[in-house]
């Protein structure tokens, strides 16, 4: 867990943060696997608090039977990591704006 000095988030920023994390994880997965090979893709982003902020990202993927040798757990983990990278970038940007 990393502490980033940010101001308290408002509801618009929380919504943007959720959308950013979800979009980043989805784009990452779709850059690795064609959508026709994905049976189920659920991405849940949960944000608790305004300051400090706790972000949870849960990625659930089920691939078509033809992809049975693909490591789905690793793909979900990588997508989660990418989502967190985008969250950190967003929060750092807010931190820089709040210091101006």
Secondary structure, 3 states (H helix, E strand, C coil): CCCCCCCCCCHHHHHHHHHHHHHHHHHHHHHHCCHHHEEEEEEEEEEECCCCCEEEEEEEEEECHHHCCCCHHHHHHHHHHHHHHHHHHHHHHHHHHHHC
